Amino acid sequence: MKIIAGAVLLLILVTACASANWKNRTTANPRTAQSQEEQRVFDNIDDEYLMAKIFFSNEERKAYKSLQVDGEKRLFLDNFWRRNDPNPVTADNEFVNLLKKRIDYCNTYFTHFRAGWSTDRGRIYLKHGEPYEIVKGRTDILAKHGQKDYQIWKYRVNSNMTFIFIDLQTHGDYRLIFSDNDELESSYPDWLEYMGEDFDPAQLY
């Protein structure tokens, strides 16, 4: 009888421990109850890819392009957002939430004939947030495309990046012509000609 009683007690303890472990696992990952759709930036997979591509490494871009089925592409994107979640133990993906806020800002201030988040200024804002300083000016009349409005964006907190945007078509869609210290962006080889002879490069520093 003592053996049977001991076995029953052991079974009760094991069951209790298993129940506790399961409870801990479910509470440690509150996101299991949340739909995956809420952890996405866009419902449309094409827009979702264009957004994620801004942050993709070259290897990730190649891997995504090798996928043929939408289901595989969606899984790839879902995993990408999940890997970049700075605090996986919370119910929200803070990285996705931050991007959604920045998208709203871009669409409010940079939209001209296309969604603000898809513009050159939108792309830089999505990646780096609000600039430390914005210098606005106008190129001189002898510049490559005449007098155009330009903006210099400077990032100086935890980085040292500089970007120049020019409103080449004069309708508010500023194009990136110069980038410094962002490996994923490039500059026009003749960007100085776009600025004109009166432009002082010291403004970039």
Stockholm file with secondary structure:
# STOCKHOLM 1.0

chainA/1-205         MKIIAGAVLLLILVTACASANWKNRTTANPRTAQSQEEQRVFDNIDDEYLMAKIFFSNEERKAYKSLQVDGEKRLFLDNFWRRNDPNPVTADNEFVNLLKKRIDYCNTYFTHFRAGWSTDRGRIYLKHGEPYEIVKGRTDILAKHGQKDYQIWKYRVNSNMTFIFIDLQTHGDYRLIFSDNDELESSYPDWLEYMGEDFDPAQLY
#=GR chainA/1-205 SS CHHHHHHHHHHHHHHHHHHHHHHHHHHHCGGGGSCGGGGCSCSSHHHHHHHHHTTCCHHHHHHHHTCCSHHHHHHHHHHHHHHTCSCTTSSSCHHHHHHHHHHHHHHHHSCSSSCGGGSHHHHHHHHHCSCSEEEEEECCTTSTTSSCEEEEEEECSSCCEEEEEECTTSSSCCEEEEEESCTTCCCCTTHHHHHCTTCCGGGGC
#=GC SS_cons         CHHHHHHHHHHHHHHHHHHHHHHHHHHHCGGGGSCGGGGCSCSSHHHHHHHHHTTCCHHHHHHHHTCCSHHHHHHHHHHHHHHTCSCTTSSSCHHHHHHHHHHHHHHHHSCSSSCGGGSHHHHHHHHHCSCSEEEEEECCTTSTTSSCEEEEEEECSSCCEEEEEECTTSSSCCEEEEEESCTTCCCCTTHHHHHCTTCCGGGGC
//
